[in-house]
Amino acid sequence: MQQVEEILEWYRAHARELPWRETPPNPYHVWLSEIMLQQTRIEAVRLAYARILEICPTVESLAALSEEALMKLWQGLGYYSRARNLHAAAKVIAAQGHFPETGDQWRTLPGVGEYTAGAIASIVLGERRPAVDGNVLRVLSRLRGENLDRPAATKLLQSWMPSIGTGLFTQAWMELGEVVCIPHGEPRCEECPFRDGCVARREGRIGELPAPTVKKARPVQELTVFRIQTAEGKIALRQRPATGLLAKLWEFPHVDGTLAAQELRRLLFGWGFQVKALRKVSSSVHLFTHREWRMENYAVTVTACAGDFTWATRQELATRYAIPSAFAALL
């Protein structure tokens, strides 16, 4: 089929060198990378991927790792539920003594949805099982000149999928959407193997396809955040609840709302501190999927440890405690 020949020829000539693209494909590496790449830029994943593989070169070592240690390795990637699902799935695989042998078996593991199962099954197992993410959906919608939903795009890709070379086929469509038929800005149509047959390009409708979804406004939460430090360098932390947003991760103490200078000192005194120095570091914004934090960030020097906090050195912050990137302004 022409589409198969065109995209495979393009991919062989233009595929980026990524550490998880191996011949033959390693199921552990492919699975790990696919979970990490969900809603995360490749540039961010590269470093974390190498960091995790250095500590956990096998699925058995990943299963044996403590959750706290994995959260620290995952720091900066966000969507920490992915790491917990990865950990849970690793324990299942380690207990079974082998990786799943079909896409349907992969689909039963925590954190493995239809897209991830399709990617692993086609790349590792050679199954004719498409993997349609937002990138692939965008390419197919523009190519066909219609607003395809995921089931329709999956059916279309299934009809084109070869019986041999399924992994290259899957990765080629991913690559095309990531580097050529991009979501923001001008797509690089002159580099596209389908430029002459693309309906959206021919009709000048690239910006219309796929039709953008209407996103609800995120609720805004204002916070006042403190990096409380003793003269000896101990820093106050507290652990978030076991469920909900950023579950069980470590954070700097904070309160809702924006406080005046007098209120800041009163609050710190109520926590049991004698304040030696207090200064505003920055204002920052962090966007979650369904909410927005607007933070006023303060650095505080106190005379001694106090209050119901965990106290950590800077070395421990760097090596032990997983601090969400929402608090990056105070790290």
VENRAWO-V230591 format. One record per helix or strand of 3 or more residues. SS is the DSSP state (H for helix, E for strand). FROM is the first residue (numbers start at 1). LEN is the number of residues. If there is no record, write none. Layout:
<<SS & FROM & LEN> <SS & FROM & LEN>>
This chain:
<<H & 2 & 13> <H & 27 & 10> <H & 42 & 14> <H & 59 & 6> <H & 67 & 8> <H & 81 & 16> <H & 103 & 5> <H & 114 & 12> <H & 134 & 11> <H & 150 & 11> <H & 166 & 14> <H & 189 & 3> <H & 199 & 4> <H & 206 & 3> <E & 219 & 12> <E & 235 & 5> <E & 254 & 3> <H & 261 & 10> <E & 275 & 13> <E & 291 & 12> <E & 310 & 3> <H & 314 & 6> <H & 325 & 6>>
